[in-house]
Amino acid sequence: MGRRFRGESQHKVDGKGRVSIPASFRRVLEASDPNWSEGANPEVVIVYGDHRRKYLECYTMQAIDEVDDKIDALPRGSMERQLLQRMFHGQSHPTNVDETGRLVLPAKLRQKIGLEGEAFFIASGDTFQIWNPETYETEEVAKTEAFLDDLPDDFDPLSFLDGAKLER
């Protein structure tokens, strides 16, 4: 696994759907694109999924290749493989970062998540997500708060790492 996305930020979306990607995110996209070279524009795959998904998930080329390898390992014709192929191959938008560090989000994708004026970016390891800022606040933050409310006040989230199995 390559470099990871870190952080969150909010950026303006213009009338043509152009939005600047955080500079640190661009560096990860560059490092994780085997075809990228100085002066070129890194590629990215935006997975928008079905009606239940309320955000856009942006995959580096390295991350999407890993997903594709896992999909290919599933039995051909299985419902699991068909579902994942539909999501990652059909309900996705391959694109690249433009010369000024922006993504152009097609109207279909902006409409799907209700994106107007501002976009909220949040890192998610080897992917990053783009949200309508209001949706992120009302749904994702609320979901996290509800989860934390069920834990003791002195709970340390780092304890989740104790059960993690490392693959190398």
Secondary structure as UniProt FT lines:
FT   STRAND          8..13
FT   TURN            15..16
FT   STRAND          18..20
FT   HELIX           23..31
FT   TURN            34..35
FT   TURN            38..39
FT   STRAND          43..47
FT   TURN            51..52
FT   STRAND          56..59
FT   HELIX           61..73
FT   TURN            76..77
FT   HELIX           79..85
FT   HELIX           86..90
FT   STRAND          92..96
FT   TURN            99..100
FT   STRAND          102..104
FT   HELIX           107..113
FT   STRAND          118..125
FT   STRAND          127..131
FT   HELIX           133..135
FT   HELIX           136..141
FT   HELIX           142..149
FT   TURN            153..154
FT   HELIX           157..163
//
